[in-house]
Amino acid sequence: MHDESSAGDQLRYLRRSRGLTQESLAERAGLRPGVVKKIEGGGNARIETYHALARALDVRTSRLFDSGPPHRDRRGDEDNLVLMPLRQAIAPAVGAAGPLATCGTVEPDPDLAQMRRTSDALADSYHRDDYATVAEVLPPLIHSAHLAVRHFDGGTDRAEALRLRGRVLQMAGRYLVQVRAYDLAQTALRHAVEDAAAAGDQAGVAAAVYQQGWLLIRQGRLDEAERVSVVTADGSEPRISRASRAALGAWGKLLVHASSAAARNNRPAEAREMLRLARTAGVALGNATAVDNGSWGRFDWRTVAYQAIENQMVAQRPTRALALAARMPPLPKGQTFGRRHLLDVAQAHAMLRQSDDALGILASLRSETPEWLRHQRLAADVFRDARRARRRALSREQRALGDFLGAH
């Protein structure tokens, strides 16, 4: 039995088992031959590249992911210092008397109402891309949430304290995924699910699992992302005719994540089925939008349409993606809902060698939402693709955009 020790080893094994040369596999996948050679030689690639190779080999994308030893690449300690307050709040040192952060502390009785207000304000800061405030407020808020759960241990307010801590940890996980601190995000989101479940808060469980799905997709754990989203959606499926907006939104977002994971895992039929189910939630909402800024964000019929377009891009069908995008209403200026969709549109233009259109979208996003854009790796990839497709030299503004994205 083949022992897969890395993505390169697995790719080489699958390619040879099908009698393909590196050049013929690259041609099937629509890639340059050097890309296959690089991966088989131990290099890494974008998730979209792995997906193209998996589709050419007719296997799930997850079969190609690197499972080599974590010590193979050097890793810096810079993020440990920058994220230290969050690490201490989310994963404190533990002694015989309990977590170090709460041992021997004397605090006033927790004010759950004030914690709720702070949590709501923090969610608004996140959606305004005010990440500096989020990073500053999260550690003391998590600390307060820990104290509240300990204080109300066995009391009538324990369920509410657990629910609040789960919500705060979920927001921490979402922020940490955004800044790519994946392991710490996993810890926060696991505890968020546990707290919501212990509080009997099914909506909180669904929201935390939704954020976990986003994390798993970012990590390339596509089988797990699809399964955990589907299982949770099955357990929280609402009665469509009587469901609240919040219930429809949470259920719909889980299904959208399941579709995203399936599409990236070379499972297009399953991806379409998940979107079909999510569409029923969008139809039930009509022209309304379900909103929960503190957890899964926003959901309506556009969410499903945006995911369908993204799935077309995963399948490398830029012409089809742009045709679907042309049917969508324009986004109001300054609205953050749908901005990820604009990156898909920019990527489609870049793939079709329409570099001015791609760069124009990136420039607009930088003008309207710079703090969000700087954390989007896809934006840097789109810039590089557009630059390669461009026959003319970049303008001064475009070079500045590339510097901003770190794409030079």
C-alpha positions as CSV (number, residue, x, y, z in Angstrom):
1,M,0.0,0.0,0.0
2,H,1.3,3.4,-0.9
3,D,2.6,5.4,2.0
4,E,1.8,9.1,1.3
5,S,4.4,11.3,3.0
6,S,3.8,14.5,1.2
7,A,1.6,16.1,-1.4
8,G,4.5,15.8,-3.9
9,D,4.8,12.0,-3.2
10,Q,1.1,11.5,-3.6
11,L,0.9,13.5,-6.8
12,R,3.8,11.6,-8.3
13,Y,2.2,8.2,-7.3
14,L,-1.2,9.1,-8.8
15,R,0.3,10.6,-11.9
16,R,2.5,7.5,-12.6
17,S,-0.4,5.1,-11.8
18,R,-2.3,6.7,-14.6
19,G,0.6,6.6,-17.0
20,L,0.9,10.4,-17.2
21,T,4.1,12.5,-17.7
22,Q,4.4,15.7,-15.8
23,E,3.8,17.6,-19.0
24,S,0.6,15.6,-19.9
25,L,-0.8,16.0,-16.3
26,A,-0.1,19.8,-16.4
27,E,-1.9,20.0,-19.8
28,R,-4.9,18.2,-18.5
29,A,-5.0,20.5,-15.4
30,G,-4.5,23.7,-17.4
31,L,-1.2,24.4,-15.6
32,R,2.4,25.0,-16.6
33,P,4.6,21.9,-16.5
34,G,6.9,23.6,-14.0
35,V,4.1,23.6,-11.5
36,V,3.8,19.8,-11.4
37,K,7.6,19.5,-11.2
38,K,7.7,22.0,-8.4
39,I,5.1,20.2,-6.3
40,E,6.6,16.8,-6.8
41,G,9.9,18.2,-5.8
42,G,8.5,19.2,-2.4
43,G,7.1,22.7,-3.2
44,N,3.7,24.0,-2.1
45,A,0.9,25.4,-4.2
46,R,-2.3,27.3,-3.9
47,I,-5.5,25.3,-3.0
48,E,-6.8,26.1,-6.5
49,T,-3.8,24.4,-8.1
50,Y,-4.3,21.3,-6.0
51,H,-8.0,21.3,-7.0
52,A,-7.1,21.5,-10.7
53,L,-4.7,18.6,-10.4
54,A,-7.2,16.5,-8.5
55,R,-9.8,17.2,-11.1
56,A,-7.4,16.1,-13.8
57,L,-6.6,12.9,-11.9
58,D,-10.3,12.3,-11.0
59,V,-9.7,12.2,-7.2
60,R,-10.7,14.2,-4.2
61,T,-8.5,17.2,-3.6
62,S,-7.9,16.1,-0.1
63,R,-5.9,13.2,-1.4
64,L,-3.2,15.5,-2.5
65,F,-2.6,17.5,0.7
66,D,0.7,17.6,2.3
67,S,0.9,15.3,5.4
68,G,4.6,15.6,5.9
69,P,6.3,16.3,9.2
70,P,5.6,19.8,10.7
71,H,9.3,20.4,11.3
72,R,10.1,20.2,7.6
73,D,9.7,24.0,7.2
74,R,11.2,26.6,9.5
75,R,8.6,28.7,11.3
76,G,9.1,32.0,13.0
77,D,8.0,33.0,16.5
78,E,6.7,36.4,15.6
79,D,3.1,35.5,15.8
80,N,3.6,34.0,19.2
81,L,4.6,37.5,20.5
82,V,2.0,39.4,18.7
83,L,-0.8,37.1,19.7
84,M,0.4,36.5,23.3
85,P,-2.6,38.2,25.0
86,L,-5.0,36.1,23.0
87,R,-3.0,32.9,23.6
88,Q,-3.0,33.6,27.3
89,A,-6.8,34.2,27.3
90,I,-7.8,31.3,25.0
91,A,-5.3,28.7,26.1
92,P,-3.9,29.7,29.5
93,A,-1.4,27.7,31.4
94,V,-3.1,25.1,33.6
95,G,-2.0,24.0,37.1
96,A,-3.6,21.8,39.7
97,A,-5.9,24.6,40.9
98,G,-7.1,25.3,37.3
99,P,-6.2,27.8,34.6
100,L,-3.4,30.2,35.7
101,A,-5.3,33.3,34.5
102,T,-8.0,32.7,37.1
103,C,-6.1,31.2,40.0
104,G,-6.3,33.3,43.1
105,T,-8.0,36.3,41.4
106,V,-10.4,38.5,43.2
107,E,-12.9,40.2,40.8
108,P,-16.3,41.9,41.3
109,D,-19.4,39.9,40.4
110,P,-19.6,39.6,36.6
111,D,-22.1,41.8,34.8
112,L,-23.6,39.7,32.1
113,A,-25.6,42.5,30.6
114,Q,-22.5,44.6,30.2
115,M,-20.7,41.7,28.7
116,R,-23.4,41.3,26.1
117,R,-23.2,45.0,25.2
118,T,-19.4,44.7,24.9
119,S,-19.7,41.6,22.8
120,D,-22.2,43.3,20.4
121,A,-20.0,46.4,20.1
122,L,-17.0,44.1,19.3
123,A,-19.0,42.4,16.6
124,D,-19.7,45.8,15.0
125,S,-16.0,46.6,15.2
126,Y,-15.1,43.4,13.4
127,H,-17.6,44.2,10.6
128,R,-16.1,47.7,10.2
129,D,-12.7,46.0,9.7
130,D,-11.5,47.7,12.9
131,Y,-9.2,44.8,13.7
132,A,-7.1,46.9,16.1
133,T,-10.0,47.3,18.4
134,V,-10.9,43.6,18.1
135,A,-7.4,42.6,19.0
136,E,-7.3,45.0,22.0
137,V,-10.8,44.1,23.4
138,L,-10.9,40.4,22.9
139,P,-8.3,39.2,25.6
140,P,-10.0,41.1,28.5
141,L,-13.4,40.1,27.3
142,I,-12.5,36.4,27.1
143,H,-10.9,36.7,30.6
144,S,-14.2,38.2,31.9
145,A,-16.2,35.4,30.2
146,H,-14.0,32.8,31.9
147,L,-14.6,34.5,35.3
148,A,-18.4,34.7,34.7
149,V,-18.6,31.0,34.0
150,R,-16.7,30.2,37.2
151,H,-18.7,32.6,39.2
152,F,-22.1,31.3,38.1
153,D,-21.0,27.6,38.4
154,G,-24.2,25.8,39.4
155,G,-26.3,29.0,39.5
156,T,-29.3,30.0,37.5
157,D,-27.2,32.3,35.2
158,R,-24.7,29.6,34.3
159,A,-26.3,28.8,30.9
160,E,-26.2,32.5,29.9
161,A,-22.6,32.8,31.0
162,L,-21.7,29.8,28.9
163,R,-23.6,31.1,26.0
164,L,-21.8,34.5,26.2
165,R,-18.4,32.9,26.5
166,G,-19.1,30.7,23.5
167,R,-20.1,33.7,21.5
168,V,-17.0,35.6,22.5
169,L,-14.7,32.7,21.7
170,Q,-16.5,32.3,18.4
171,M,-15.6,35.9,17.6
172,A,-12.1,35.3,18.6
173,G,-11.9,32.2,16.3
174,R,-13.3,34.3,13.4
175,Y,-10.7,37.0,13.9
176,L,-7.9,34.5,14.2
177,V,-8.9,32.7,11.0
178,Q,-8.8,36.1,9.3
179,V,-5.2,36.7,10.4
180,R,-4.3,33.1,9.7
181,A,-3.5,32.0,13.3
182,Y,-5.2,28.7,12.6
183,D,-4.2,26.5,15.5
184,L,-5.3,29.1,18.1
185,A,-8.5,29.6,16.1
186,Q,-9.2,25.9,16.3
187,T,-8.8,26.0,20.1
188,A,-11.2,28.9,20.4
189,L,-13.8,27.5,18.1
190,R,-13.7,24.0,19.8
191,H,-14.4,25.6,23.1
192,A,-17.1,27.8,21.6
193,V,-19.0,24.7,20.3
194,E,-18.6,23.1,23.7
195,D,-19.9,26.1,25.6
196,A,-22.9,26.6,23.3
197,A,-23.8,22.9,23.6
198,A,-23.5,22.9,27.4
199,A,-25.8,26.0,27.4
200,G,-28.4,24.3,25.2
201,D,-27.8,27.0,22.6
202,Q,-28.4,25.2,19.3
203,A,-28.0,28.5,17.3
204,G,-24.7,29.1,19.0
205,V,-23.5,25.6,18.1
206,A,-24.5,26.1,14.5
207,A,-22.7,29.5,14.4
208,A,-19.5,28.1,15.9
209,V,-19.5,25.2,13.6
210,Y,-20.0,27.6,10.7
211,Q,-16.9,29.5,11.7
212,Q,-15.1,26.1,12.1
213,G,-16.0,25.2,8.6
214,W,-14.4,28.4,7.3
215,L,-11.2,27.4,9.3
216,L,-11.2,23.9,8.0
217,I,-11.5,25.0,4.4
218,R,-8.6,27.4,4.9
219,Q,-6.6,24.5,6.3
220,G,-7.4,22.3,3.3
221,R,-9.3,19.9,5.6
222,L,-12.1,19.6,3.0
223,D,-13.6,16.3,4.0
224,E,-14.0,17.4,7.6
225,A,-15.4,20.9,6.6
226,E,-18.1,19.3,4.5
227,R,-19.1,16.6,7.0
228,V,-19.2,18.8,10.1
229,S,-21.3,21.4,8.2
230,V,-23.7,18.8,6.9
231,V,-24.1,17.0,10.2
232,T,-24.8,20.3,12.1
233,A,-27.2,21.5,9.4
234,D,-29.1,18.2,9.6
235,G,-29.3,18.6,13.3
236,S,-30.6,22.2,13.1
237,E,-32.8,22.0,10.0
238,P,-35.7,24.4,10.7
239,R,-39.4,24.0,9.6
240,I,-39.1,26.3,6.6
241,S,-42.7,27.7,6.9
242,R,-42.3,28.6,10.6
243,A,-38.6,29.3,11.0
244,S,-37.2,32.6,12.2
245,R,-34.8,34.6,10.1
246,A,-32.0,33.7,12.4
247,A,-32.7,30.0,12.1
248,L,-32.9,30.2,8.3
249,G,-29.7,32.2,8.2
250,A,-27.7,29.8,10.4
251,W,-28.9,26.8,8.5
252,G,-28.3,28.4,5.1
253,K,-24.8,29.5,6.0
254,L,-23.8,25.9,7.1
255,L,-25.0,24.5,3.8
256,V,-23.1,27.2,1.8
257,H,-19.9,26.2,3.6
258,A,-20.6,22.5,2.9
259,S,-21.0,23.4,-0.8
260,S,-17.8,25.3,-0.8
261,A,-15.9,22.4,0.8
262,A,-17.4,19.9,-1.6
263,A,-16.6,22.1,-4.6
264,R,-13.0,22.4,-3.6
265,N,-12.8,18.7,-2.9
266,N,-13.8,17.8,-6.5
267,R,-17.3,16.8,-5.5
268,P,-19.4,19.0,-7.8
269,A,-22.7,17.0,-7.5
270,E,-22.6,17.2,-3.7
271,A,-21.7,20.9,-4.0
272,R,-24.8,21.6,-6.2
273,E,-27.0,19.6,-3.8
274,M,-25.9,21.6,-0.8
275,L,-26.6,24.9,-2.7
276,R,-30.0,23.6,-3.7
277,L,-30.9,23.1,0.0
278,A,-29.5,26.5,0.9
279,R,-31.5,28.1,-1.8
280,T,-34.7,27.0,0.0
281,A,-33.6,29.1,3.0
282,G,-33.0,32.1,0.7
283,V,-36.4,31.7,-1.0
284,A,-38.1,31.5,2.4
285,L,-36.5,34.8,3.4
286,G,-37.8,36.5,0.3
287,N,-36.3,39.9,0.0
288,A,-35.3,40.0,3.7
289,T,-31.8,39.4,5.0
290,A,-30.9,37.4,8.1
291,V,-28.3,39.1,10.2
292,D,-26.2,38.0,13.2
293,N,-23.0,40.1,13.2
294,G,-21.7,38.3,16.3
295,S,-21.6,34.9,14.6
296,W,-22.3,33.9,11.0
297,G,-22.9,37.4,9.6
298,R,-25.5,37.8,6.9
299,F,-27.5,35.5,4.7
300,D,-30.0,35.9,1.9
301,W,-30.6,34.7,-1.6
302,R,-27.4,36.5,-2.7
303,T,-25.3,34.4,-0.4
304,V,-26.3,31.3,-2.3
305,A,-25.8,33.0,-5.7
306,Y,-22.3,34.2,-4.7
307,Q,-21.3,30.7,-3.6
308,A,-22.5,29.3,-7.0
309,I,-20.3,31.8,-8.7
310,E,-17.3,30.9,-6.5
311,N,-17.9,27.2,-7.2
312,Q,-17.7,28.0,-10.9
313,M,-14.3,29.6,-10.3
314,V,-13.1,26.6,-8.3
315,A,-14.0,24.5,-11.4
316,Q,-12.0,27.0,-13.5
317,R,-15.0,28.3,-15.5
318,P,-14.4,32.0,-15.5
319,T,-16.6,32.8,-18.5
320,R,-19.6,31.0,-16.7
321,A,-18.7,32.8,-13.5
322,L,-18.8,36.2,-15.1
323,A,-22.1,35.4,-16.8
324,L,-23.7,34.6,-13.5
325,A,-22.1,37.6,-11.8
326,A,-23.6,39.9,-14.5
327,R,-27.1,38.9,-13.2
328,M,-26.3,40.1,-9.7
329,P,-27.5,43.5,-8.6
330,P,-24.6,45.9,-7.9
331,L,-23.3,46.2,-4.4
332,P,-24.1,49.5,-2.6
333,K,-20.9,51.5,-2.2
334,G,-19.3,50.8,1.2
335,Q,-21.2,47.6,1.8
336,T,-19.0,44.8,3.0
337,F,-21.5,42.0,2.3
338,G,-20.4,40.5,-1.0
339,R,-16.9,41.8,-1.2
340,R,-15.5,38.3,-1.3
341,H,-17.6,37.8,-4.4
342,L,-15.8,40.7,-6.0
343,L,-12.5,38.9,-5.6
344,D,-14.0,36.0,-7.6
345,V,-15.0,38.4,-10.3
346,A,-11.5,39.9,-10.4
347,Q,-10.0,36.4,-10.5
348,A,-12.3,35.5,-13.5
349,H,-11.1,38.6,-15.3
350,A,-7.5,37.8,-14.6
351,M,-7.9,34.2,-15.9
352,L,-9.4,35.6,-19.1
353,R,-6.4,38.0,-19.4
354,Q,-8.6,41.0,-18.8
355,S,-6.0,42.6,-16.5
356,D,-7.4,46.1,-16.4
357,D,-10.8,44.8,-15.2
358,A,-9.1,42.6,-12.5
359,L,-6.8,45.4,-11.3
360,G,-9.7,47.9,-11.3
361,I,-11.7,45.7,-8.9
362,L,-8.7,45.3,-6.6
363,A,-8.0,49.0,-6.6
364,S,-11.7,49.7,-5.7
365,L,-11.6,47.2,-2.8
366,R,-8.4,48.7,-1.5
367,S,-10.1,52.1,-1.5
368,E,-13.2,50.9,0.3
369,T,-12.0,48.1,2.6
370,P,-8.2,48.1,2.9
371,E,-7.9,46.4,6.3
372,W,-9.9,43.4,5.0
373,L,-8.2,43.2,1.7
374,R,-4.7,43.1,3.1
375,H,-5.6,39.7,4.7
376,Q,-7.0,38.1,1.5
377,R,-4.4,35.9,-0.1
378,L,-6.6,35.5,-3.1
379,A,-6.2,39.3,-3.8
380,A,-2.4,38.9,-4.1
381,D,-2.8,35.9,-6.3
382,V,-5.2,37.8,-8.6
383,F,-2.8,40.7,-8.8
384,R,0.0,38.4,-9.9
385,D,-2.1,36.7,-12.5
386,A,-3.3,40.0,-13.8
387,R,0.2,41.3,-14.0
388,R,1.4,38.3,-16.0
389,A,-1.5,38.7,-18.4
390,R,-0.8,42.4,-18.9
391,R,1.2,43.5,-22.0
392,R,1.8,47.0,-20.8
393,A,3.9,48.1,-17.8
394,L,2.0,48.7,-14.6
395,S,1.1,52.3,-13.7
396,R,2.4,53.9,-10.5
397,E,-0.9,53.3,-8.8
398,Q,-0.9,49.7,-9.8
399,R,2.6,49.2,-8.5
400,A,1.5,50.7,-5.3
401,L,-1.4,48.3,-5.2
402,G,1.0,45.4,-5.6
403,D,3.2,46.7,-2.8
404,F,0.1,47.0,-0.6
405,L,-0.9,43.3,-1.3
406,G,2.7,42.1,-1.0
407,A,2.4,40.6,-4.5
408,H,5.8,41.7,-5.9
